[in-house]
Amino acid sequence: MILTELYGLINNNISVAIANAVSFILFVGSLVVFIVVINKYKRRLHEYFKDDHIFKDIYKYAFTSSFFIVFLAINAIISFTGIQKI
């Protein structure tokens, strides 16, 4: 969140090429941090999922609930209405 806010503040004062470079660097940096953290906790994550801490049908219930479907529909409508011709 902090990086996003800082990027928004910086982005207003720099050229498009520099903004794209900063955006790419932030993306790659975030991806590297994600991969390092996943590798560091790989064994714990494997044990957690192996022990089945999540109920078997929870994903089916979560993704087919009426709230989730309405949420997706509203987000799709917002996304499609925001599309502008270039």
C-alpha positions in Angstrom: 0.0 0.0 0.0 2.8 2.4 0.9 4.6 1.7 -2.3 1.5 2.2 -4.4 0.8 5.6 -2.7 4.4 6.7 -3.2 4.3 5.6 -6.8 1.1 7.6 -7.4 2.8 10.7 -5.9 6.0 10.2 -7.9 4.1 9.2 -11.1 2.5 12.7 -11.4 5.9 14.4 -11.6 7.9 12.2 -14.1 7.7 11.3 -17.8 5.9 8.3 -19.1 9.0 6.4 -19.9 10.4 6.8 -16.4 7.0 5.9 -14.9 6.9 2.7 -17.0 10.5 1.8 -15.9 9.6 2.4 -12.2 6.5 0.4 -12.6 8.4 -2.5 -14.1 11.1 -2.4 -11.4 8.4 -2.4 -8.7 6.7 -5.4 -10.4 9.9 -7.4 -10.7 10.9 -6.5 -7.2 7.6 -7.6 -5.8 7.8 -10.8 -7.8 11.3 -11.6 -6.5 10.2 -10.9 -2.9 7.1 -13.2 -3.4 9.3 -16.0 -4.8 11.8 -15.7 -1.9 9.1 -15.8 0.7 7.4 -18.8 -0.9 10.7 -20.7 -1.0 11.5 -19.8 2.6 8.2 -21.1 3.9 7.7 -23.9 1.4 8.0 -26.6 3.9 5.5 -24.9 6.3 3.0 -24.3 3.5 3.3 -27.9 2.3 2.7 -29.2 5.9 -0.2 -26.8 6.3 -2.0 -28.0 3.2 -1.1 -31.6 3.8 -2.7 -31.5 7.3 -5.9 -30.2 5.5 -6.6 -27.2 7.7 -9.2 -26.1 5.2 -12.5 -27.8 5.0 -12.9 -29.8 1.8 -16.0 -28.0 0.4 -15.1 -24.5 1.6 -13.8 -23.4 -1.9 -16.9 -24.7 -3.6 -19.1 -22.8 -1.2 -17.1 -19.6 -1.4 -17.0 -19.4 -5.1 -20.6 -20.4 -5.7 -22.2 -18.3 -3.0 -24.7 -15.6 -4.1 -22.6 -12.8 -2.5 -19.5 -13.8 -4.5 -21.5 -14.0 -7.8 -23.1 -10.6 -7.2 -19.6 -9.2 -6.3 -18.2 -10.5 -9.6 -21.1 -9.1 -11.6 -20.7 -5.7 -10.1 -17.0 -5.7 -10.6 -17.5 -6.8 -14.3 -20.0 -4.0 -14.8 -17.6 -1.4 -13.3 -14.7 -2.7 -15.4 -16.7 -2.7 -18.7 -18.1 0.8 -18.1 -14.6 2.1 -17.5 -13.3 1.0 -20.9 -12.6 3.9 -23.1 -11.7 4.0 -26.8 -8.1 4.9 -27.4 
